[in-house]
Amino acid sequence: MRTELVTTLKRQATDLLADVERDREPILITQHGLPSAYLVDVETYETLLSRMAVLEGIARGEQAVAEGRAVTHPQARDRLARWLK
């Protein structure tokens, strides 16, 4: 992964944005020698958000099962049928 200084971002923002858009590879921005931010293209960022939402849903489901808040398929079907009436 490419790393750039925050001063490079300030001076060459247009070029860095073009690189990120073209290569679809994030750029790590450092400030005072420490990681500060990632510069990523919009499509990659939105894909990451979608994947995180799916993983969070899975985690909530696993937590519900662990806490005994899950129902069997027949129970869910019966509840849904009553709800739809």
N, C-alpha and C positions, 0 to 999 in steps of 0.2 A: 504494500500500500504506500502510496505517495504521501510525504509529509511536507508541509509548507509552514513558514513563519506567518504570524498574523500580519506582520508588515508587508509580506508578499501579497497577502490577500488584499490589504488596503491599496497597494500600488497596482496590482494586476488582476483585480476582481473579474473584469470582463474575460480575460484570457483563461483564468481558472474555471469560471463558469462554463466556458466553451469546452474546456478539457473534460470536465465532469459530464457534460451533456453528451459529448462524443464518445468517451471511453466507458461511461457507466460505472466508473470506479470511484469510490469515495476518496476524498483527500482529507487527511488529518491536519488540522490547524493547531499549531502550538503557540503558546504565549509564555515568555520567560522560560523556555525550555520544557514546559509542561503541556500535556494534551489539553486543549481548550474546547474544540468543537470538531465535528465532521461536516464536510461540505459534500452533499449528495444530490443527485438529480431527482427531480420530482417523481418520476415513475418508480424509481427504486424506493424512495421514501414512502410513497403510497402503498407499494407492495409490502414493505415492512409493517406498516400500520395494519394492513389487512391480515397478515400472518399473525401478528400479535393478538388481534381480536379473536382469531380462531383459537389460538393457544390459551387465551384467557377463558374462553368458553369451555374448553376441555378441562381446564383446571377447576372451574366452578362446578362442572359436572362431577369430576372426581371427588371434590370436597363434599358435594351433596351425597354421593354414595357413601363416603366415609362417615358422614354424620347420620346416615340412615334416612335421608330425605328423598330417596329414590323410590319409584314404584315399578312394578313389573309391567310388561307390555300389555297384558290383559287388563290390569288396573287402569293404565293410562287410556286404553281404548274405551273402557266403560266410562271413565270421567269425561272424556271427549264427547262420547255419544250423548251423555246427559247434558253437557254444556251446549251442544248443537241443537237440542230439542227446543 
